[in-house]
């Protein structure tokens, strides 16, 4: 087995890390992407029907 348990504490593994300068842009981009996706999901008329998704991937019944 590895002695990694002795080197890294549980607290170090679970605490949030300080973001680097480049990560701030990524976090902002990710937040915008999620907000846009949630907004799009409100208009169900624009969603792809499940049947078409199943057919596309070959899972049709």
C-alpha positions in Angstrom: 0.0 0.0 0.0 1.0 3.6 -0.4 2.1 5.9 2.4 0.2 8.7 0.8 -2.2 8.8 3.8 0.7 10.1 5.9 1.6 12.8 3.5 -1.8 14.4 2.7 -4.4 15.1 5.4 -8.1 14.7 5.0 -8.5 18.4 5.6 -6.0 19.2 2.8 -7.9 16.9 0.4 -11.3 18.4 1.1 -10.7 22.2 1.6 -11.2 24.5 -1.3 -8.0 25.7 -3.0 -7.1 29.3 -3.7 -7.9 30.0 -7.3 -5.0 31.0 -9.6 -5.4 34.1 -11.9 -6.3 31.9 -14.9 -8.8 29.9 -12.9 -10.9 33.1 -12.3 -11.7 33.4 -16.0 -12.6 29.7 -16.2 -14.8 30.0 -13.2 -16.6 32.9 -14.7 -17.0 31.2 -18.1 -18.3 28.0 -16.4 -20.8 30.0 -14.3 -22.1 31.8 -17.5 -22.3 28.5 -19.4 -24.4 26.9 -16.6 -26.7 29.9 -16.3 -27.3 29.9 -20.1 -28.0 26.2 -20.1 -30.5 26.6 -17.3 -32.2 29.5 -19.2 -32.4 27.3 -22.4 -33.9 24.4 -20.4 -36.9 26.6 -19.5 -38.1 26.6 -23.1 -38.9 22.9 -23.6 -40.0 23.5 -27.3 -36.4 23.9 -28.3 -35.3 20.6 -26.6 -34.5 17.5 -28.7 -37.1 14.8 -28.2 -35.8 11.8 -26.2 -36.9 9.5 -29.1 -34.5 11.2 -31.5 -31.7 11.0 -29.0 -32.3 7.3 -28.5 -32.4 6.7 -32.3 -29.2 8.6 -32.8 -27.3 6.5 -30.3 -28.9 3.2 -31.5 -30.9 2.6 -28.4 -34.4 2.7 -30.0 -36.8 0.2 -28.9 
